[in-house]
Amino acid sequence: MGRYKTEILEKSRKKVRVGDVFVTKLKDYDVYFYGKVISDNANYFDNNIYLLVYLYKTPTKEIVIPDDMDENDIMVPLITWTYGWRAGLFKTICNIPVKDTEINADYGFLDAGLGKWINSAEIDYFVKQGYDIIDGTEGRVIAIPYTDCHKNILDHKPKILRNGYMLSLATAAEAEISCYLYANPEVRERFGIADDPVDEEVKDEAEEDYIELDIDEGSVFVSFNVEHEKIIRISEKVNKIDKKAYMNGYNWEIFFKYYLKKHKPEVLKGMKTDSEAGMYTAIFRSKKKALGFVEIVRLLIDDEEKLYQIIKENGAEIQWE
């Protein structure tokens, strides 16, 4: 099916609000897909607050401001944070108040993390409780529940379903849109979409930068992308060294603050932060100080062994939570 990438539409640091309707577009396809923010209090993962978003099935060639969003057109629910908007992958086009029917839509997530190993004699019981049953090994199977955005277990299989819950909106939207178009040839035909698009030569993800510097309204923002392939790999190794270090955006903030306080305390003066699960952002008033912080981060990330050694020797001093 090729390698799918989301097109950058418009970067924004505006607050994402409940009711915001947005569009997203894959580079391979000359159509936009709509999404809507349904809730800003999803607390599914690591005790932090996230957004519940619906992605919709019907694409459009041109961006049109909708009068309403059709609940019967929902493709999939997603749990996410605001990085997609900051990176310009999702563009808010209007705000339509969320209706009770949208909040109470029959959506859910198949949560493998809450799965239970059961014996074949227990299958009927768990099926009646609304669990999905997956074959395991040695005569055992796994019973996996469906949950809502608060990790409450549902007593049935929801009509609007996502297998899994916690991905960046960019990655999740790309995957869901690609699968939806692949499974619905009539939609591809209606909008003139090729069956198997071929990507133009794209810069390899390993070459894409994991840190960016932006200037907006007198402030200098240094954004560290926790979802970059290189950072994910490093984070996994750090977690093997110290199980308390999940290395989401919040943990990277804790680590950088620890390192700066110990080695470069002058950088911390006047520095503010704005972190979420998939992104760590440091905010400065001085571009010179921001560039100095970028250099420190690069030295740590590009010399991985030094970073791992810091975790091994000082992990007990770092308050990860």
Residue frames relative to the residue before (quaternion, step in Angstrom):
aa qw qx qy qz dx dy dz
M 1.0000 0.0000 0.0000 0.0000 0.00 0.00 0.00
G 0.5592 -0.6364 0.3934 0.3570 3.57 1.22 0.07
R 0.5084 -0.6221 0.4998 0.3235 3.53 -1.35 0.04
Y 0.1830 -0.8257 0.5286 0.0722 3.58 -0.49 1.17
K 0.0595 -0.7876 0.6132 -0.0103 3.52 -0.99 0.94
T 0.3975 -0.7075 0.5336 0.2380 3.54 -1.13 0.69
E 0.4233 -0.7080 0.5103 0.2433 3.56 -0.93 0.90
I 0.4259 -0.6717 0.5375 0.2804 3.58 -1.07 0.73
L 0.1859 -0.8121 0.5496 0.0617 3.56 -0.65 1.17
E 0.7527 -0.2728 0.2322 0.5524 3.58 0.63 -1.11
K 0.3113 -0.7578 0.5433 0.1832 3.58 -0.57 1.14
S 0.0405 0.8092 -0.5827 0.0639 3.57 -0.98 0.85
R 0.2023 -0.7659 0.5992 0.1156 3.54 -1.07 0.82
K 0.3683 0.7263 -0.4960 0.3016 3.56 1.25 0.31
K 0.5905 -0.5802 0.4250 0.3662 3.55 -1.12 0.64
V 0.3437 -0.7119 0.5756 0.2089 3.55 -0.95 0.92
R 0.1479 -0.8275 0.5408 0.0291 3.57 -0.67 1.15
V 0.5853 -0.5331 0.4729 0.3868 3.52 -1.27 0.48
G 0.7497 0.3417 -0.2765 0.4946 3.58 -0.87 0.98
D 0.4928 0.6578 -0.4397 0.3621 3.60 1.22 -0.24
V 0.1885 -0.7444 0.6338 0.0934 3.54 -0.95 1.00
F 0.0326 -0.8172 0.5747 -0.0300 3.58 -0.79 1.01
V 0.2820 -0.7234 0.5951 0.2073 3.54 -1.33 0.20
T 0.0753 -0.7578 0.6457 0.0564 3.54 -1.30 0.49
K 0.1055 -0.8107 0.5758 0.0110 3.58 -1.08 0.69
L 0.3054 -0.7313 0.5812 0.1851 3.55 -0.90 0.96
K 0.5693 -0.6300 0.4082 0.3352 3.58 -0.99 0.82
D 0.6432 0.5549 -0.3191 0.4201 3.58 1.09 -0.69
Y 0.7865 0.3171 -0.1337 0.5129 3.58 1.11 -0.64
D 0.3587 -0.7476 0.5253 0.1910 3.55 -0.91 0.93
V 0.5778 0.5301 -0.4081 0.4675 3.58 0.85 1.02
Y 0.3424 -0.7099 0.5787 0.2096 3.54 -1.29 0.49
F 0.1972 -0.7397 0.6259 0.1488 3.54 -1.25 0.53
Y 0.3946 -0.7282 0.5198 0.2094 3.55 -1.10 0.79
G 0.0328 -0.7569 0.6508 0.0507 3.50 -1.33 0.46
K 0.1329 -0.7873 0.5962 0.0844 3.58 -1.25 0.32
V 0.3923 -0.6968 0.5539 0.2318 3.55 -1.06 0.86
I 0.1987 -0.8227 0.5282 0.0680 3.57 -0.52 1.20
S 0.8059 -0.0201 0.0528 0.5893 3.59 1.00 -0.78
D 0.2295 -0.7677 0.5797 0.1479 3.55 -1.16 0.59
N 0.6629 0.4897 -0.3230 0.4653 3.60 1.15 0.48
A 0.2635 0.7439 -0.5603 0.2515 3.57 1.05 0.77
N 0.0346 -0.8222 0.5681 -0.0116 3.59 -0.64 1.06
Y 0.1266 0.8587 -0.4818 0.1199 3.50 0.95 1.01
F 0.8350 0.2368 -0.0269 0.4960 3.56 0.87 -0.99
D 0.8859 -0.0340 -0.0165 0.4624 3.61 -1.05 0.92
N 0.6166 -0.6181 0.3239 0.3644 3.58 1.10 0.81
N 0.5579 0.5657 -0.4176 0.4408 3.60 1.18 0.42
I 0.4970 -0.6700 0.4766 0.2774 3.56 -1.26 0.43
Y 0.0716 -0.8058 0.5878 -0.0102 3.56 -0.91 1.00
L 0.5340 -0.6040 0.4878 0.3349 3.54 -1.38 -0.07
L 0.2390 -0.6995 0.6488 0.1809 3.54 -1.18 0.68
V 0.0380 -0.8107 0.5816 -0.0555 3.54 -0.69 1.18
Y 0.2243 -0.7268 0.6260 0.1716 3.56 -1.17 0.64
L 0.1930 -0.7286 0.6447 0.1274 3.56 -1.12 0.78
Y 0.2786 -0.8035 0.5140 0.1126 3.60 -0.92 0.95
K 0.5939 -0.6524 0.3780 0.2805 3.53 -1.18 0.79
T 0.7409 0.4614 -0.2485 0.4200 3.58 0.78 -1.02
P 0.2428 -0.7893 0.5449 0.1452 3.62 -0.53 1.10
T 0.2149 -0.7579 0.5973 0.1508 3.55 -1.32 0.05
K 0.4813 -0.6644 0.4920 0.2914 3.57 -1.07 0.76
E 0.7740 0.1840 -0.0877 0.5995 3.56 1.09 -0.78
I 0.5048 -0.6334 0.4849 0.3300 3.57 -1.12 0.63
V 0.0065 -0.7914 0.6082 -0.0619 3.55 -0.61 1.22
I 0.4111 -0.6964 0.5258 0.2638 3.57 -0.89 0.91
P 0.2797 -0.7928 0.5135 0.1717 3.63 -0.46 1.11
D 0.4923 -0.6324 0.5069 0.3175 3.56 -1.22 0.52
D 0.7812 -0.0522 0.0813 0.6168 3.55 1.12 -0.71
M 0.3538 -0.6964 0.5691 0.2570 3.56 -1.29 0.19
D 0.3850 -0.7509 0.5036 0.1852 3.55 -0.88 1.06
E 0.3982 -0.7354 0.4957 0.2343 3.59 -0.60 1.12
N 0.6315 0.5324 -0.3355 0.4530 3.59 1.15 -0.49
D 0.6640 0.5025 -0.2888 0.4725 3.58 1.31 -0.20
I 0.4097 0.7216 -0.4740 0.2946 3.60 1.25 0.10
M 0.3251 -0.7473 0.5544 0.1687 3.55 -0.87 1.03
V 0.7884 -0.1704 0.2083 0.5531 3.55 0.73 -1.11
P 0.3590 -0.6844 0.5740 0.2706 3.60 -1.20 0.47
L 0.0966 -0.7846 0.6100 0.0533 3.58 -1.15 0.62
I 0.2110 -0.7232 0.6346 0.1724 3.56 -1.20 0.54
T 0.0958 0.8301 -0.5286 0.1493 3.55 -0.63 1.09
W 0.3681 -0.6695 0.5797 0.2833 3.54 -1.37 -0.22
T 0.7050 -0.5250 0.3050 0.3666 3.61 -1.25 -0.07
Y 0.3768 0.7595 -0.4776 0.2304 3.61 1.19 0.01
G 0.6060 0.5905 -0.3609 0.3921 3.61 0.97 -0.78
W 0.6718 0.4730 -0.2875 0.4923 3.57 1.05 -0.76
R 0.6507 0.5232 -0.3206 0.4473 3.58 0.94 -0.86
A 0.7094 0.4480 -0.2496 0.4835 3.56 1.02 -0.81
G 0.5096 -0.6768 0.4044 0.3446 3.60 1.25 -0.15
L 0.4607 0.6964 -0.4381 0.3329 3.57 1.25 0.24
F 0.7576 0.2160 -0.1230 0.6035 3.57 1.30 -0.40
K 0.1388 -0.8094 0.5701 0.0231 3.54 -0.76 1.08
T 0.3239 -0.7423 0.5571 0.1836 3.56 -0.66 1.12
I 0.1436 -0.8226 0.5478 0.0522 3.58 -0.80 1.00
C 0.7910 -0.0857 0.0517 0.6036 3.61 1.21 -0.37
N 0.3030 -0.7199 0.5806 0.2300 3.55 -1.31 -0.03
I 0.0341 -0.7809 0.6235 -0.0194 3.55 -0.81 1.08
P 0.4829 -0.6900 0.4419 0.3089 3.63 -0.53 1.10
V 0.4578 -0.6893 0.4983 0.2589 3.54 -1.01 0.87
K 0.3151 -0.7573 0.5493 0.1597 3.56 -0.89 1.00
D 0.6428 -0.5210 0.3955 0.3987 3.54 -1.25 0.43
T 0.6362 0.5414 -0.3314 0.4386 3.57 1.04 -0.75
E 0.6335 0.5036 -0.3337 0.4834 3.60 1.15 -0.52
I 0.6483 0.5157 -0.3121 0.4652 3.56 0.96 -0.90
N 0.7681 0.3668 -0.1731 0.4956 3.55 0.98 -0.92
A 0.3021 0.7619 -0.5177 0.2452 3.59 1.24 0.33
D 0.5038 -0.6651 0.4692 0.2892 3.56 -1.12 0.70
Y 0.2217 0.7763 -0.5460 0.2238 3.55 0.35 1.33
G 0.1166 0.8038 -0.5814 0.0479 3.56 -1.25 0.19
F 0.3481 -0.7148 0.5748 0.1933 3.52 -1.40 0.18
L 0.3630 -0.6891 0.5795 0.2399 3.55 -1.01 0.81
D 0.1134 -0.8558 0.5048 -0.0002 3.56 -0.23 1.32
A 0.2433 -0.8050 0.5286 0.1153 3.56 -0.07 1.34
G 0.5815 0.6110 -0.3697 0.3897 3.57 1.15 -0.53
L 0.7154 0.3952 -0.2392 0.5242 3.59 1.22 -0.44
G 0.3668 0.7593 -0.4677 0.2649 3.58 1.28 0.24
K 0.2059 -0.7701 0.5957 0.0982 3.54 -1.22 0.64
W 0.3900 -0.6655 0.5775 0.2673 3.56 -1.07 0.76
I 0.0210 0.8066 -0.5889 0.0464 3.59 -0.78 1.00
N 0.4866 -0.6222 0.5206 0.3241 3.55 -1.31 0.27
S 0.6733 -0.5189 0.3421 0.4004 3.56 -1.21 0.49
A 0.6191 0.5633 -0.3455 0.4243 3.61 1.10 -0.63
E 0.6879 0.4873 -0.2770 0.4610 3.59 1.20 -0.44
I 0.4208 0.7506 -0.4453 0.2476 3.58 1.27 -0.21
D 0.6717 0.5147 -0.3150 0.4297 3.59 0.75 -1.01
Y 0.6371 0.5385 -0.3308 0.4412 3.58 0.97 -0.85
F 0.7196 0.4450 -0.2616 0.4645 3.59 0.81 -0.99
V 0.5841 0.5529 -0.3736 0.4621 3.60 1.12 -0.58
K 0.6621 0.5016 -0.3003 0.4690 3.59 0.97 -0.85
Q 0.6632 0.4901 -0.2951 0.4826 3.59 1.19 -0.55
G 0.5984 -0.6093 0.3439 0.3904 3.60 1.29 0.06
Y 0.4631 0.6873 -0.4480 0.3355 3.62 1.22 0.21
D 0.3841 -0.6560 0.5902 0.2716 3.54 -1.30 0.44
I 0.2538 -0.7850 0.5516 0.1229 3.59 -0.96 0.83
I 0.0487 -0.7942 0.6053 -0.0221 3.57 -0.81 1.09
D 0.5095 -0.6658 0.4577 0.2960 3.56 -0.92 0.95
G 0.1675 -0.7826 0.5938 0.0834 3.54 -1.00 0.89
T 0.6219 -0.5201 0.4062 0.4215 3.57 -0.96 -0.86
E 0.8345 0.2297 -0.1650 0.4729 3.54 -1.32 0.36
G 0.7295 -0.4580 0.2398 0.4478 3.54 0.93 0.91
R 0.6190 0.5284 -0.3562 0.4591 3.58 1.24 0.03
V 0.1881 -0.7580 0.6121 0.1241 3.54 -1.25 0.42
I 0.4022 -0.6877 0.5482 0.2545 3.55 -1.34 0.23
A 0.1958 -0.7507 0.6212 0.1104 3.57 -0.92 0.96
I 0.0639 -0.8161 0.5740 -0.0185 3.58 -0.59 1.19
P 0.3164 -0.7805 0.5078 0.1812 3.62 -0.72 0.99
Y 0.3833 -0.6422 0.6010 0.2818 3.51 -1.39 0.23
T 0.0810 -0.8166 0.5715 0.0095 3.57 -0.93 0.90
D 0.4506 -0.6435 0.5315 0.3168 3.55 -1.32 0.24
C 0.7373 -0.4370 0.2758 0.4353 3.62 -1.25 -0.11
H 0.6652 0.4483 -0.3133 0.5084 3.59 1.29 0.02
K 0.5226 -0.6612 0.3730 0.3881 3.57 1.34 0.30
N 0.3763 0.6907 -0.5155 0.3400 3.59 1.16 0.55
I 0.4052 -0.7211 0.5076 0.2410 3.59 -0.82 0.96
L 0.3236 -0.7477 0.5540 0.1713 3.56 -0.88 1.04
D 0.4262 -0.7102 0.5002 0.2524 3.57 -1.20 0.50
H 0.7544 0.2624 -0.1777 0.5749 3.60 1.24 0.33
K 0.5392 -0.5746 0.4903 0.3723 3.55 -1.32 0.15
P 0.3532 -0.7689 0.4879 0.2143 3.63 -0.52 1.10
K 0.5717 -0.6030 0.4390 0.3418 3.56 -1.23 0.53
I 0.7426 0.2913 -0.1645 0.5802 3.58 1.07 -0.81
L 0.0519 0.8649 -0.4800 0.1375 3.54 -0.07 1.32
R 0.0569 -0.7467 0.6582 0.0778 3.50 -1.25 0.61
N 0.3547 -0.7190 0.5583 0.2134 3.55 -0.95 0.91
G 0.7674 0.1357 -0.1505 0.6083 3.55 -0.08 1.32
Y 0.2882 -0.8084 0.5014 0.1094 3.53 -1.16 0.46
M 0.8227 0.3272 -0.1463 0.4412 3.58 0.73 -0.98
L 0.3013 0.6909 -0.6036 0.2601 3.53 -0.22 1.34
S 0.5814 -0.5176 0.4504 0.4372 3.54 -1.21 0.30
L 0.5932 -0.5828 0.4107 0.3738 3.56 -1.09 0.66
A 0.6106 0.5587 -0.3592 0.4313 3.60 1.03 -0.74
T 0.7066 0.4559 -0.2649 0.4719 3.56 0.74 -1.06
A 0.6784 0.4972 -0.2963 0.4526 3.56 0.88 -0.95
A 0.6645 0.5032 -0.3128 0.4554 3.59 0.89 -0.89
E 0.6260 0.5324 -0.3360 0.4602 3.59 0.96 -0.84
A 0.6877 0.4910 -0.2857 0.4521 3.55 0.84 -0.99
E 0.6938 0.4826 -0.2845 0.4525 3.58 0.86 -0.95
I 0.6557 0.5003 -0.3167 0.4685 3.61 0.93 -0.85
S 0.6562 0.5181 -0.3141 0.4498 3.57 0.91 -0.89
C 0.6749 0.4838 -0.2905 0.4754 3.59 0.91 -0.92
Y 0.6400 0.5344 -0.3262 0.4455 3.57 0.99 -0.84
L 0.6883 0.4667 -0.2881 0.4748 3.60 0.87 -0.90
Y 0.6269 0.5364 -0.3375 0.4531 3.58 1.04 -0.73
A 0.7304 0.4356 -0.2315 0.4723 3.58 1.01 -0.85
N 0.7513 0.3398 -0.1896 0.5331 3.61 1.24 -0.26
P 0.1507 -0.8381 0.5194 0.0718 3.60 0.30 1.25
E 0.5935 0.5751 -0.3788 0.4166 3.61 1.12 -0.55
V 0.6265 0.5128 -0.3370 0.4806 3.60 1.10 -0.60
R 0.6363 0.5177 -0.3274 0.4689 3.58 0.98 -0.82
E 0.6676 0.5001 -0.3057 0.4591 3.57 0.94 -0.88
R 0.6514 0.5399 -0.3151 0.4300 3.59 0.93 -0.91
F 0.7865 0.3061 -0.1532 0.5140 3.58 0.97 -0.85
G 0.5183 -0.6885 0.3952 0.3181 3.58 1.25 0.35
I 0.3659 0.7353 -0.4848 0.3008 3.57 1.04 0.80
A 0.4803 -0.6791 0.4763 0.2851 3.58 -0.85 0.99
D 0.5796 -0.6122 0.4164 0.3404 3.56 -1.11 0.73
D 0.8067 0.0421 0.0161 0.5892 3.58 0.95 -0.85
P 0.1640 -0.8317 0.5219 0.0945 3.58 0.26 1.24
V 0.2720 -0.7435 0.5893 0.1610 3.52 -1.13 0.73
D 0.4170 -0.7185 0.4980 0.2486 3.56 -0.70 1.07
E 0.4393 -0.5894 0.5905 0.3331 3.49 -1.27 0.48
E 0.6526 -0.4964 0.3607 0.4444 3.57 -1.20 0.34
V 0.1055 -0.8114 0.5748 0.0048 3.56 -0.63 1.16
K 0.5589 -0.5922 0.4559 0.3592 3.55 -1.04 0.75
D 0.4997 -0.6734 0.4554 0.2992 3.56 -0.80 1.03
E 0.5806 -0.6325 0.3898 0.3330 3.54 -0.96 0.93
A 0.6097 0.5675 -0.3579 0.4220 3.58 1.06 -0.65
E 0.6780 0.4794 -0.2862 0.4780 3.59 1.19 -0.54
E 0.5475 0.6012 -0.4083 0.4148 3.58 1.19 -0.31
D 0.4876 -0.7113 0.4248 0.2754 3.55 -0.90 0.90
Y 0.3723 -0.7293 0.5367 0.2038 3.52 -1.11 0.79
I 0.7549 0.2755 -0.1775 0.5681 3.57 1.27 -0.11
E 0.0630 -0.8063 0.5880 -0.0117 3.57 -0.91 0.97
L 0.2135 -0.7585 0.6038 0.1204 3.53 -1.20 0.63
D 0.0077 0.7939 -0.6058 0.0518 3.57 -0.78 1.09
I 0.2211 -0.7479 0.6105 0.1383 3.55 -1.17 0.68
D 0.1068 0.7962 -0.5808 0.1318 3.56 -0.72 1.09
E 0.8561 -0.0877 0.0207 0.5089 3.57 -0.74 1.15
G 0.7672 -0.4074 0.1964 0.4549 3.56 0.84 1.01
S 0.6684 0.4487 -0.3034 0.5098 3.60 1.24 -0.10
V 0.2842 -0.7382 0.5883 0.1680 3.54 -1.17 0.66
F 0.1617 -0.8084 0.5645 0.0416 3.57 -0.60 1.21
V 0.1025 -0.7574 0.6427 0.0516 3.55 -0.89 0.99
S 0.0878 -0.8258 0.5571 -0.0062 3.58 -0.39 1.28
F 0.1560 -0.7794 0.6059 0.0326 3.54 -0.78 1.15
N 0.2551 -0.8181 0.5049 0.1035 3.55 -0.38 1.31
V 0.2942 -0.7920 0.5174 0.1360 3.56 -0.25 1.32
E 0.6824 0.5025 -0.2825 0.4494 3.59 1.20 -0.51
H 0.4183 0.6872 -0.4842 0.3439 3.59 1.25 0.10
E 0.6233 -0.5919 0.3639 0.3588 3.57 -1.00 0.87
K 0.6713 0.4999 -0.3027 0.4559 3.59 0.91 -0.89
I 0.6760 0.4915 -0.2951 0.4630 3.59 0.95 -0.87
I 0.6020 0.5453 -0.3553 0.4626 3.59 1.05 -0.69
R 0.6613 0.5098 -0.3054 0.4576 3.58 0.92 -0.93
I 0.6636 0.4901 -0.3011 0.4783 3.59 0.94 -0.89
S 0.6415 0.5395 -0.3245 0.4383 3.58 0.95 -0.89
E 0.6410 0.5252 -0.3265 0.4546 3.58 0.99 -0.81
K 0.6584 0.4926 -0.3114 0.4763 3.61 0.99 -0.78
V 0.6258 0.5313 -0.3379 0.4603 3.59 1.02 -0.79
N 0.6635 0.5153 -0.3025 0.4502 3.57 0.97 -0.87
K 0.6187 0.5278 -0.3463 0.4676 3.58 1.13 -0.57
I 0.6458 0.5032 -0.3120 0.4821 3.57 1.15 -0.65
D 0.7968 0.0490 0.0159 0.6021 3.56 0.95 -0.94
K 0.3518 -0.7869 0.4719 0.1851 3.59 -0.28 1.27
K 0.6242 0.5442 -0.3473 0.4401 3.61 1.17 -0.42
A 0.6463 0.5222 -0.3059 0.4647 3.58 1.25 -0.38
Y 0.1442 -0.8131 0.5614 0.0538 3.59 -0.12 1.29
M 0.2279 -0.8326 0.4671 0.1914 3.54 1.31 -0.50
N 0.2660 0.6796 -0.6128 0.3031 3.51 0.75 1.14
G 0.7712 -0.3500 0.2237 0.4824 3.61 -1.20 -0.12
Y 0.6477 0.5297 -0.3150 0.4480 3.57 1.03 -0.81
N 0.6763 0.4882 -0.3004 0.4627 3.59 0.95 -0.82
W 0.6256 0.5145 -0.3462 0.4733 3.59 1.04 -0.68
E 0.6066 0.5387 -0.3534 0.4657 3.60 1.05 -0.69
I 0.6520 0.5134 -0.3080 0.4652 3.59 0.93 -0.92
F 0.6691 0.5043 -0.3064 0.4518 3.57 0.92 -0.90
F 0.6839 0.4835 -0.3023 0.4551 3.60 0.80 -0.97
K 0.6374 0.5173 -0.3326 0.4642 3.60 0.99 -0.77
Y 0.6253 0.5303 -0.3286 0.4689 3.57 1.01 -0.81
Y 0.6864 0.4905 -0.2860 0.4544 3.58 0.82 -1.01
L 0.6762 0.4966 -0.2997 0.4542 3.59 0.88 -0.94
K 0.6382 0.5347 -0.3302 0.4447 3.58 0.93 -0.87
K 0.7117 0.4616 -0.2448 0.4696 3.57 1.05 -0.82
H 0.8263 0.2591 -0.0932 0.4913 3.57 0.94 -0.88
K 0.8083 0.0987 -0.0296 0.5797 3.62 1.06 -0.70
P 0.0249 -0.8598 0.5097 0.0179 3.63 0.67 1.04
E 0.5828 0.6001 -0.3797 0.3950 3.61 1.12 -0.54
V 0.6062 0.5624 -0.3597 0.4322 3.60 1.13 -0.57
L 0.6351 0.5598 -0.3254 0.4212 3.59 1.09 -0.68
K 0.5702 0.6164 -0.3846 0.3835 3.59 1.14 -0.57
G 0.8392 0.1136 -0.1260 0.5167 3.57 -0.62 1.17
M 0.5335 0.6269 -0.4107 0.3920 3.60 1.28 -0.06
K 0.1226 -0.7651 0.6286 0.0666 3.56 -1.00 0.89
T 0.2175 -0.7814 0.5701 0.1312 3.57 -1.20 0.40
D 0.0659 -0.7586 0.6475 0.0305 3.52 -1.29 0.54
S 0.0807 0.8461 -0.5156 0.1086 3.54 0.08 1.30
E 0.0078 -0.7414 0.6699 0.0387 3.49 -1.37 0.39
A 0.7774 -0.3905 0.2013 0.4502 3.56 -1.24 0.17
G 0.8093 0.3092 -0.1436 0.4783 3.59 0.82 -0.93
M 0.7798 0.2545 -0.1261 0.5578 3.59 1.23 0.01
Y 0.1192 -0.7418 0.6535 0.0922 3.55 -1.15 0.75
T 0.0366 -0.8077 0.5883 -0.0163 3.58 -0.76 1.04
A 0.1464 -0.7522 0.6385 0.0710 3.54 -0.95 1.00
I 0.1765 -0.8011 0.5693 0.0539 3.58 -0.91 0.96
F 0.0525 -0.8072 0.5873 -0.0282 3.55 -0.82 1.09
R 0.4221 -0.6557 0.5523 0.2945 3.56 -1.30 0.30
S 0.7355 0.3788 -0.1954 0.5267 3.56 1.23 -0.56
K 0.4267 -0.7009 0.5110 0.2559 3.57 -0.81 1.02
K 0.6099 0.5622 -0.3474 0.4372 3.59 1.05 -0.76
K 0.6778 0.4764 -0.2923 0.4776 3.58 0.92 -0.90
A 0.6237 0.5407 -0.3322 0.4563 3.59 1.06 -0.77
L 0.6628 0.4947 -0.3049 0.4722 3.58 0.96 -0.87
G 0.6159 0.5403 -0.3424 0.4599 3.57 1.11 -0.67
F 0.6430 0.5098 -0.3147 0.4771 3.58 1.05 -0.79
V 0.6170 0.5445 -0.3392 0.4559 3.59 1.00 -0.82
E 0.6551 0.5157 -0.3111 0.4562 3.58 0.95 -0.88
I 0.6327 0.5289 -0.3243 0.4634 3.59 1.02 -0.83
V 0.6559 0.5129 -0.3070 0.4609 3.58 0.92 -0.95
R 0.6667 0.5055 -0.3114 0.4505 3.58 0.87 -0.92
L 0.6327 0.5340 -0.3358 0.4491 3.58 0.97 -0.80
L 0.6767 0.4882 -0.2866 0.4708 3.58 1.01 -0.82
I 0.7104 0.4628 -0.2631 0.4604 3.57 0.87 -0.97
D 0.7138 0.4540 -0.2698 0.4599 3.58 0.92 -0.85
D 0.6956 0.3231 -0.2522 0.5901 3.57 1.28 -0.29
E 0.1601 -0.8566 0.4836 0.0818 3.54 0.51 1.26
E 0.6496 0.5439 -0.3340 0.4130 3.57 0.91 -0.88
K 0.6117 0.5361 -0.3450 0.4685 3.57 1.08 -0.69
L 0.6472 0.5189 -0.3134 0.4622 3.58 0.97 -0.89
Y 0.6621 0.5016 -0.3095 0.4629 3.58 0.90 -0.93
Q 0.6408 0.5324 -0.3259 0.4468 3.58 1.02 -0.79
I 0.6117 0.5416 -0.3414 0.4647 3.58 1.07 -0.74
I 0.6619 0.5017 -0.3019 0.4681 3.57 0.94 -0.90
K 0.6583 0.5189 -0.3136 0.4461 3.59 0.93 -0.89
E 0.7583 0.4139 -0.2136 0.4561 3.56 0.87 -1.00
N 0.8188 0.2636 -0.0951 0.5010 3.57 1.04 -0.75
G 0.3406 0.7859 -0.4700 0.2132 3.58 1.28 0.04
A 0.6438 0.5427 -0.3240 0.4313 3.59 1.02 -0.79
E 0.6539 0.5159 -0.3109 0.4579 3.60 1.19 -0.51
I 0.6544 0.5362 -0.3097 0.4339 3.57 1.18 -0.54
Q 0.2797 -0.7622 0.5648 0.1475 3.57 -0.73 1.08
W 0.2034 -0.8395 0.4949 0.0942 3.57 0.13 1.33
E 0.7701 0.3203 -0.1821 0.5207 3.62 1.04 -0.59
